Amino acid sequence: MTEVQLQEFKLEPDSELRFEVESKNEKVVLEVKSGYAELFGTELVKGKPYEFHTGAKVAVFTWHGCTVELRGRTEVSYIAKETPMVVYLNVHAALEQQRVAAEQENTRGPVTMVVGPGDVGKSTLTRILLNYAVRMGRRPIFVELDVGQGHISVPGTVGALLVERPASIEEGFSQQAPLVYHFGHKSPGENLELYNTIVSRLAEVIAERCENNKKASTSGVIINTCGWVKGAGYKVLTHAAQAFEVDVILVLDNERLYNELKRDMPKFVKVVYLPKSGGVVERSSTQRAEARDARIREYFYGKRTPYYPHSFDVKFSDLKIYKVGAPSLPDSCMPLGMRAEDALTKLVSVWPAPALAHRLLAVSFAAGPDDHVLHCNLAGFVCVTAVDPERQTLTILSPQPRPLPATVLLLSDLQYMDNH
Ligand code: ADP
């Protein structure tokens, strides 16, 4: 029998309550009873219940002290007095100074990239800095380059959002009109050429948009990255730094990476070492896979606010599906003027087959396969829930009702089992 547990915590100024919800189908409700508290930079409203579900790893921080109540079963819950929040607040203050200068001098605000190995709190720091900026009345751009555990659209993409209000406690940043580009794998290593191509494209489009939006431009950009920091992973990071012309790199918890970047970045790039929070929880590969799955489920079904996706059949003959990347040949076998790497960003036609079951398909805004497909933003995703070779149809789960737009569909490696 499960009894609902009620726990009350009194937090002193500059401390945080950390808790995790682990057991399946568990729900924990958090409420601030008195004082002020924030969750990864978003203020909590006193007396309002917030729900957290399986997999949540949370810290409620207070600058001034507060009393917090938790209802439900938590795996861990404790108060920590040692946190790096003052250091993170100082980083925010320094970025804010640069934004003020940008406003006065009519230049661009700080472009900041957060880097570090997996599970050091990169996404959390990104969220905190964006929230603090927007709470100061700024409109920063959030760029997500983590194709494995990203927070924009579904995994296997890179994307950007203009942040106009703090992240919702339960649902994160509002996903209205994101810019999203197709990658189709969960690690940049699966196609470095394609990854660098779309990162450059995203940087280009953001630079263009900033030219037309002074407020966003002076507010700056905060970029979250993958936790792959060695070898080719390091090259991917330096390529992104160059593409976005970053001003600041925040390195979490990795001295080697800090020193390498200090050595390799031009002098005008400020490379700053930051401690990680003792609260950041390491995730196993199973937990990462579950988190990816949960993001895809949220994409189709919503989180707190439910969405109602549509399911319908589409004829094979009405579909134009492509995958990106032809098998690469040695340079000596390539036509004159083409490099072997060029094959990695080529579109290859895919005929519908049972192997497509459960795969995600990106719906491109491109008019046709010759329309610079990789440079086109995505309209969204559908999931193939069934393939019927006899009737020559696919059953599709889609956020939009039928028909499927008659455009290019890009095959992703990512799968989702729809058992709703
Ligand atoms: P990274 O982006 O480096 O992989 P995340 O920011 O996603 O790391 O953090 C890993 C996990 O730790 C997340 O589930 C996050 O909610 C949790 N977390 C981060 N900071 C804290 C903290 N101070 N207390 C408790 N959990 C935290």
Residues whose N, C-alpha, C, O or C-beta is under 5 A from the ligand:
A	BS01	ADP	R18 K57 V58 A59 P117 G118 D119 V120 G121 K122 S123 T124 S277 G279 V280 V281
